[in-house]
């Protein structure tokens, strides 16, 4: 999770994840959107399609980026937003 408060006006946090297949990317976004909706009553705007290697779920203050391995390396959001503070890093 990347804290971008004070750097961006459109969100407070980025959550950046990698999936190893189109099917995994779709399952991840579906599970997160459903869990957030059920637990916090927040609806997401989802953009992208798994076969393109990047899905985005916008929850308002939190934006979830789900990448294929090659798309994550290509876009390198952690480098682009290097002024953000890493709040949580998991492998």
Secondary structure as GFF3:
##gff-version 3
##sequence-region A 1 91
A	DSSP	beta_strand	2	3	.	.	.	ID=ss1
A	DSSP	beta_strand	13	19	.	.	.	ID=ss2
A	DSSP	alpha_helix	22	40	.	.	.	ID=ss3
A	DSSP	beta_strand	45	47	.	.	.	ID=ss4
A	DSSP	three_ten_helix	50	52	.	.	.	ID=ss5
A	DSSP	beta_strand	54	58	.	.	.	ID=ss6
A	DSSP	beta_strand	62	68	.	.	.	ID=ss7
A	DSSP	alpha_helix	69	75	.	.	.	ID=ss8
A	DSSP	alpha_helix	77	80	.	.	.	ID=ss9
A	DSSP	beta_strand	85	86	.	.	.	ID=ss10
###
